[in-house]
Amino acid sequence: MNHINYSFNILITGNKGVGKTSFIQRYTNKKYNNYSAIKIPSNNTIYLGDNFYDYILYLDNYSIKLNIYDHYNNDDFVYNYNITDAIIIICDITDEKSYNIEEYINNKDLYSNNKVEYYIINNKIDKINFLNDKKEYTQKYHNVSTKTNYGINTIFKIIVRKLIYDIDKTNNKIIIPEHIINYNIKKLNFFEKILKYCI
């Protein structure tokens, strides 16, 4: 087994049907499955989520283990936010009701890990013309499509680079290559833009 330089816990959450499990499967298995299209009899209860995935990301000469949690958001699921390094809130760009972001953001007050960062995702971007439609969301949050794989790899790279940068900055041990530090510095406005909606 290769040496692991960093390990991070990432929680994926959001409303039912926004594409959380498809999002993770697309990233970890490089496959697309439309789980929301599965018909479940009304007298049965089946949870597609609440699963754990691990994935090794090779980025900038590092080996990074990502522990990814698929959060179905049901009352029986108990998750320890204290171990979380980042939370991805997935919204459905075609469903206004899925943007109940405050419901998820406010949960962090129940846990001691108040430093956890939230990243808000517009999923199913392939269903609209995102250069012209839904600008109140597309210009504010990160755009992805689990169907076409658009933007998914990028958001994980952004999150991981930001986490690594924060660790090395805190420890006064900047071991990230200079071009990656500069990359993160250039992205600070982007992160602040996201975080001001998450605090």
C-alpha positions as CSV (number, residue, x, y, z in Angstrom):
1,M,0.0,0.0,0.0
2,N,1.3,3.4,-0.9
3,H,2.1,5.9,1.8
4,I,-0.9,8.1,2.6
5,N,0.1,11.8,3.1
6,Y,-3.3,13.0,4.2
7,S,-6.7,11.6,5.2
8,F,-9.9,13.5,5.1
9,N,-13.5,12.8,6.1
10,I,-16.1,14.3,3.7
11,L,-19.8,14.2,4.3
12,I,-22.3,14.4,1.4
13,T,-25.7,15.6,2.4
14,G,-28.8,17.2,0.9
15,N,-32.5,16.5,0.3
16,K,-33.9,13.2,-1.0
17,G,-33.5,12.9,-4.8
18,V,-30.9,15.6,-5.4
19,G,-28.3,13.0,-6.5
20,K,-26.1,12.4,-3.5
21,T,-25.4,8.7,-4.1
22,S,-25.1,9.2,-7.9
23,F,-22.6,12.0,-7.2
24,I,-20.4,9.8,-5.0
25,Q,-20.7,6.8,-7.4
26,R,-19.7,9.0,-10.3
27,Y,-16.6,10.2,-8.5
28,T,-15.4,6.9,-6.8
29,N,-16.5,4.3,-9.4
30,K,-16.5,6.5,-12.5
31,K,-20.0,5.3,-13.3
32,Y,-23.4,7.0,-13.5
33,N,-26.5,5.5,-12.0
34,N,-29.8,7.4,-11.7
35,Y,-30.8,6.2,-8.3
36,S,-33.6,8.7,-8.0
37,A,-35.3,7.0,-10.9
38,I,-35.6,3.7,-9.0
39,K,-39.3,3.0,-8.1
40,I,-39.8,1.9,-4.6
41,P,-43.1,0.4,-3.4
42,S,-44.9,2.7,-1.0
43,N,-45.1,0.0,1.7
44,N,-41.3,-0.5,1.7
45,T,-38.6,1.6,3.2
46,I,-35.2,1.4,1.4
47,Y,-32.3,3.7,2.1
48,L,-29.9,4.0,-0.8
49,G,-27.5,6.2,1.2
50,D,-26.0,6.1,4.7
51,N,-23.0,4.4,3.1
52,F,-19.3,4.8,3.5
53,Y,-16.8,5.0,0.6
54,D,-13.1,5.3,0.6
55,Y,-11.1,6.7,-2.3
56,I,-7.4,7.3,-2.9
57,L,-6.8,10.6,-4.7
58,Y,-3.4,11.3,-6.2
59,L,-3.0,15.0,-6.4
60,D,0.1,17.3,-6.6
61,N,2.5,14.4,-5.8
62,Y,0.5,13.4,-2.7
63,S,-1.6,10.3,-1.8
64,I,-4.8,11.4,-0.1
65,K,-7.3,9.1,1.4
66,L,-10.9,10.4,1.2
67,N,-13.4,8.9,3.5
68,I,-16.7,9.8,1.9
69,Y,-20.0,9.5,3.8
70,D,-23.3,9.3,2.0
71,H,-25.8,10.9,4.3
72,Y,-29.4,10.1,3.5
73,N,-30.7,12.6,6.1
74,N,-33.1,10.4,7.9
75,D,-33.8,10.4,11.7
76,D,-32.2,7.0,12.2
77,F,-28.8,8.1,10.8
78,V,-26.5,9.5,13.5
79,Y,-23.3,11.1,12.2
80,N,-20.4,12.4,14.2
81,Y,-19.8,15.8,12.7
82,N,-16.7,16.2,14.9
83,I,-14.7,14.0,12.6
84,T,-15.7,15.9,9.5
85,D,-13.2,18.0,7.5
86,A,-15.7,19.2,4.9
87,I,-19.4,18.9,4.1
88,I,-20.8,19.0,0.6
89,I,-24.5,20.1,0.4
90,I,-26.0,19.0,-2.9
91,C,-28.9,20.8,-4.3
92,D,-31.0,20.1,-7.4
93,I,-30.8,23.0,-9.8
94,T,-34.3,22.1,-11.1
95,D,-35.9,22.0,-7.6
96,E,-36.2,25.2,-5.6
97,K,-37.2,23.3,-2.5
98,S,-33.8,21.5,-2.4
99,Y,-32.1,24.9,-1.5
100,N,-33.1,24.6,2.2
101,I,-29.4,25.1,2.9
102,E,-29.9,26.7,6.3
103,E,-31.4,23.4,7.6
104,Y,-28.0,21.8,7.0
105,I,-25.8,24.7,8.0
106,N,-27.4,25.2,11.3
107,N,-26.7,21.6,12.3
108,K,-23.0,22.5,12.9
109,D,-24.1,24.4,16.0
110,L,-24.9,21.0,17.6
111,Y,-21.4,19.8,17.3
112,S,-18.0,21.1,18.5
113,N,-16.3,21.1,15.1
114,N,-17.3,24.6,14.2
115,K,-14.4,24.9,11.8
116,V,-15.9,22.5,9.3
117,E,-16.4,24.1,5.9
118,Y,-19.5,23.7,3.7
119,Y,-19.5,23.6,-0.1
120,I,-22.8,24.0,-1.8
121,I,-23.3,22.2,-5.1
122,N,-25.8,22.8,-7.9
123,N,-26.4,19.3,-9.3
124,K,-28.2,18.3,-12.6
125,I,-26.7,21.3,-14.3
126,D,-27.1,19.4,-17.6
127,K,-30.8,20.0,-17.5
128,I,-30.6,23.8,-17.9
129,N,-28.6,26.4,-19.8
130,F,-26.5,27.4,-16.7
131,L,-24.9,30.4,-18.5
132,N,-28.3,32.0,-18.7
133,D,-30.7,30.3,-16.4
134,K,-30.9,30.1,-12.6
135,K,-28.1,32.7,-12.2
136,E,-29.0,33.3,-8.6
137,Y,-27.6,29.8,-8.0
138,T,-25.2,29.1,-10.8
139,Q,-23.1,32.2,-10.1
140,K,-23.1,31.6,-6.4
141,Y,-22.4,27.9,-6.0
142,H,-20.3,25.2,-7.8
143,N,-22.0,23.6,-10.8
144,V,-21.8,19.9,-11.4
145,S,-23.6,17.2,-13.4
146,T,-23.5,13.6,-12.2
147,K,-24.9,12.5,-15.6
148,T,-22.1,14.1,-17.7
149,N,-19.4,14.1,-15.0
150,Y,-19.1,17.9,-15.3
151,G,-17.3,19.6,-12.4
152,I,-17.2,16.7,-10.0
153,N,-13.4,16.1,-10.1
154,T,-12.8,19.8,-9.8
155,I,-14.8,20.3,-6.6
156,F,-13.0,17.5,-4.9
157,K,-9.6,19.0,-5.9
158,I,-10.6,22.4,-4.6
159,I,-11.7,20.9,-1.3
160,V,-8.6,18.8,-0.8
161,R,-6.2,21.6,-1.8
162,K,-7.9,23.9,0.7
163,L,-7.7,21.4,3.5
164,I,-4.0,20.7,2.9
165,Y,-3.2,24.3,2.7
166,D,-5.0,25.0,6.0
167,I,-3.2,22.1,7.7
168,D,0.3,23.3,6.6
169,K,-0.5,26.9,7.4
170,T,-1.6,26.0,10.9
171,N,1.5,23.9,11.5
172,N,3.8,26.5,10.0
173,K,5.0,23.8,7.7
174,I,4.3,24.7,4.2
175,I,5.3,21.6,2.3
176,I,2.9,22.2,-0.6
177,P,4.6,23.2,-3.8
178,E,4.7,27.0,-4.3
179,H,2.4,26.9,-7.4
180,I,-0.2,25.1,-5.3
181,I,0.0,27.7,-2.5
182,N,-0.5,30.4,-5.1
183,Y,-3.4,28.4,-6.6
184,N,-5.1,28.4,-3.1
185,I,-4.4,32.1,-2.5
186,K,-6.0,32.9,-5.8
187,K,-9.0,30.8,-4.8
188,L,-9.4,32.5,-1.4
189,N,-12.0,34.9,-2.7
190,F,-13.9,32.0,-4.1
191,F,-13.9,30.2,-0.7
192,E,-14.8,33.3,1.1
193,K,-17.7,33.9,-1.4
194,I,-19.0,30.4,-0.5
195,L,-18.4,30.6,3.2
196,K,-20.2,33.9,3.7
197,Y,-23.4,32.0,2.9
198,C,-22.4,29.2,5.3
199,I,-21.6,31.1,8.5
